Amino acid sequence: MSNFYSKLGVATVINAADSYTMIGGSLMPAEVIEAMADAAQSFVSLEQLHLKAGERIARLTRNEAAVITSGAAAALTVTTAACMTGADEAKAKAWPLHKGARNEVVIHRCQHNGFDLAIRQTGATLVEIGDTEGTTAEQLESALSDRTACVIYFDTVQFAKAALPLEEVIRISSAKGIPVVVDAAAQLPPVSNLWRYTGMGADLVIFSGGKTLRGPQSTGLIVGKERYIAACRLYVGARNSIARPMKVGKEEIAGLVAAIERYVNLDHAAVKEQHERLVRRLCEGLNRAGWLAERVYPGPTGQDYPLAHVKPAHSACTAEQLSKLLLDGTPSILVALTPDQQGLTLNPLHLNEVEAEQIIIRMSKLLDEGRDERP
Ligand SMILES: *Cc1c(COP(=O)(O)O)cnc(C)c1O
């Protein structure tokens, strides 16, 4: 497909999985690429650009303030550092922090995930509350102290089961003046999530720029209260700080502003209908070919869109083997497994009609192959 990738000998992949970083996150629409090319033609003050871009994004996302980072993972590092020092430039420069500084981040044990490293690389210690069965308000209250920098909350359906509701976390933490950071990296759609968490009282909320927003893969977004965003600003841009290795370029800043402008102005009802149509088409085509396909809802981490769950009616292969055959085949197709690992998940978020047909054709053949031979 792409001249650049084929010259380099790198295979392109049809993304029926999700906004996975390992295959490039998402694809940037033309408006985003144009904004980046435009921004590449002049020198500007990076600090002024950050400020103005933040103001524009705050308006577009109905928030008090906003700042751009080099990804949602970088935003975890930046928000942690910002909550450790506040908007104090001398402290931001003087890293590592002295003893007695606020260097603890409270996290639900059930929300623990690989992105913890982005928090811990500031030197902050994670203080875990609750277990895989549940968490009580008392456990949160007793974890909060004058050493607490912030409470981090990952809002996904998988992590929600044993966690306190976000409303309660905000109520308890705010009463003690401790900020709550929500990592909502992939929690779009609905578009209203861009302002829903801050509306609930969360102090800082993180989104990935390179997932549903379809901005540059190396961008992320923090929205929230001016007081805390002002502290985050000490950690982005050209200033030396522990987040200096996570700087974001002027082109990426322009790209993310354009992506957010585009996203908030989309006809969201039409996008929703497009997702439904793709899932319907995949289910029809695959059921006809001998798969057992059904629409499920919501999206992988609770987003407002449907998926197709697909199981082979007959096959000598496991779902994992089938997914590997799809990835290694032509065209190469990346799918996710169902939560029980017994079937495949097809995600419409980054698919078009042509690709959906390619998937149906390839998967129909795969079932025939899978009947006769083991991989
Ligand atoms: C994807 C993701 C991130 C990382 O996002 P990047 O923009 O790739 O850095 C962080 N947290 C959660 C919950 C995510 O899903």
The ligand as an SDF file (V2000), in Angstrom:
LIG
                    3D

 15 15  0  0  0  0  0  0  0  0999 V2000
   -2.8130    3.6740   25.6890 C   0  0  0  0  0  0  0  0  0  0  0  0
   -2.7760    4.0140   27.1170 C   0  0  0  0  0  0  0  0  0  0  0  0
   -1.7520    4.8060   27.6450 C   0  0  0  0  0  0  0  0  0  0  0  0
   -0.5840    5.2510   26.8190 C   0  0  0  0  0  0  0  0  0  0  0  0
   -0.9480    6.1150   25.7830 O   0  0  0  0  0  0  0  0  0  0  0  0
    0.1560    6.7310   24.8000 P   0  0  0  0  0  0  0  0  0  0  0  0
   -0.5180    7.9200   24.2120 O   0  0  0  0  0  0  0  0  0  0  0  0
    0.4800    5.6670   23.8140 O   0  0  0  0  0  0  0  0  0  0  0  0
    1.3480    7.0890   25.6160 O   0  0  0  0  0  0  0  0  0  0  0  0
   -1.8120    5.1270   28.9800 C   0  0  0  0  0  0  0  0  0  0  0  0
   -2.8160    4.7040   29.7660 N   0  0  0  0  0  0  0  0  0  0  0  0
   -3.8210    3.9360   29.3020 C   0  0  0  0  0  0  0  0  0  0  0  0
   -4.9180    3.5000   30.2330 C   0  0  0  0  0  0  0  0  0  0  0  0
   -3.8410    3.5590   27.9460 C   0  0  0  0  0  0  0  0  0  0  0  0
   -4.8330    2.8040   27.4720 O   0  0  0  0  0  0  0  0  0  0  0  0
  1  2  1  0
  2  3  1  0
  2 14  2  0
  3  4  1  0
  3 10  2  0
  4  5  1  0
  5  6  1  0
  6  7  2  0
  6  8  1  0
  6  9  1  0
 10 11  1  0
 11 12  2  0
 12 13  1  0
 12 14  1  0
 14 15  1  0
M  END
$$$$
